[in-house]
């Protein structure tokens, strides 16, 4: 399993609304994530909106992203979420996340 950690930044004035959306992620979006290898997907947020995200995938980050890029539901979700983030430059969060280098893992 490939482990992927990443950072994103939610705009401070959008934090509550962003959290509310994630209380009710669309079932078809959840199914697409599972179908394309996004396992143990978790998001953690600091009070200032910095998000640490984590997921495990059987292939690679690129394969997981490519699978989701084929899904219409992903395009709709990314369009909805785009206005919540800082620094995307008009892109989608799933394409612009800052991927972190793995340094240690305790098995």
C-alpha positions as CSV (number, residue, x, y, z in Angstrom):
1,X,0.0,0.0,0.0
2,X,1.3,3.5,-0.9
3,X,0.6,6.0,1.9
4,X,0.0,9.6,0.8
5,X,0.0,12.7,3.1
6,X,-0.8,16.1,1.8
7,X,-1.6,19.7,2.8
8,X,-4.3,22.1,1.7
9,X,-5.4,25.4,3.2
10,X,-9.1,26.3,3.7
11,X,-9.9,30.1,3.7
12,X,-10.5,31.2,7.3
13,X,-14.0,32.5,6.5
14,X,-15.0,29.2,4.9
15,X,-13.9,26.8,7.6
16,X,-17.4,26.2,9.1
17,X,-19.0,25.7,5.7
18,X,-16.2,23.4,4.6
19,X,-16.7,21.2,7.7
20,X,-20.5,21.1,7.2
21,X,-20.0,19.8,3.6
22,X,-17.8,17.0,4.9
23,X,-20.5,15.9,7.4
24,X,-22.5,14.8,4.4
25,X,-20.2,13.8,1.5
26,X,-22.3,12.6,-1.4
27,X,-22.6,8.8,-1.4
28,X,-21.6,8.6,-5.1
29,X,-18.4,10.5,-4.2
30,X,-17.6,8.1,-1.4
31,X,-18.2,5.1,-3.8
32,X,-15.9,6.7,-6.5
33,X,-13.1,7.2,-3.9
34,X,-13.4,3.6,-2.8
35,X,-13.5,2.3,-6.4
36,X,-10.3,4.2,-7.3
37,X,-8.2,3.1,-4.3
38,X,-8.6,5.9,-1.8
39,X,-8.6,3.9,1.4
40,X,-8.4,5.1,5.0
41,X,-8.9,8.6,3.6
42,X,-8.8,11.1,6.5
43,X,-8.7,14.9,6.8
44,X,-7.5,16.8,9.9
45,X,-7.7,20.6,10.2
46,X,-6.0,23.1,12.4
47,X,-8.1,26.1,13.7
48,X,-6.5,28.3,11.0
49,X,-7.8,26.1,8.2
50,X,-4.6,24.1,7.4
51,X,-5.6,20.6,6.4
52,X,-3.5,17.5,6.7
53,X,-5.0,14.8,4.5
54,X,-4.0,11.1,4.4
55,X,-5.0,8.1,2.4
56,X,-3.6,4.7,1.4
57,X,-3.8,3.4,-2.2
58,X,-2.7,0.1,-3.7
59,X,-1.0,1.7,-6.7
60,X,0.2,5.3,-6.7
61,X,-1.0,8.8,-6.1
62,X,-1.0,9.3,-9.8
63,X,-3.2,6.2,-10.4
64,X,-5.6,7.2,-7.7
65,X,-5.9,10.7,-9.1
66,X,-6.3,9.4,-12.7
67,X,-9.2,7.2,-11.6
68,X,-11.0,10.0,-9.9
69,X,-10.4,12.3,-12.9
70,X,-12.6,9.9,-14.9
71,X,-15.6,10.4,-12.5
72,X,-18.2,13.0,-13.3
73,X,-19.0,13.2,-9.5
74,X,-15.5,14.1,-8.8
75,X,-15.6,17.0,-11.2
76,X,-18.8,18.3,-9.5
77,X,-17.4,17.9,-6.0
78,X,-14.1,19.6,-6.9
79,X,-16.0,22.5,-8.6
80,X,-18.1,22.9,-5.4
81,X,-15.0,22.8,-3.1
82,X,-12.7,25.0,-5.2
83,X,-13.8,28.3,-3.6
84,X,-13.0,27.0,-0.1
85,X,-9.2,26.8,-0.6
86,X,-6.4,29.3,-0.7
87,X,-3.7,29.1,-3.3
88,X,-5.2,26.8,-5.9
89,X,-4.8,29.3,-8.7
90,X,-8.1,28.2,-10.3
91,X,-7.3,24.5,-10.0
92,X,-8.9,21.7,-8.1
93,X,-7.8,20.7,-4.7
94,X,-7.2,17.1,-5.8
95,X,-4.7,18.3,-8.4
96,X,-3.0,21.0,-6.3
97,X,-2.5,19.4,-2.9
98,X,1.0,19.7,-1.5
99,X,2.2,16.1,-1.2
100,X,4.4,15.4,1.8
101,X,7.5,13.2,1.8
102,X,7.1,10.1,4.0
103,X,9.8,10.1,6.7
104,X,8.8,7.4,9.2
105,X,6.3,4.7,9.6
106,X,5.9,2.4,12.6
107,X,4.5,-1.0,11.6
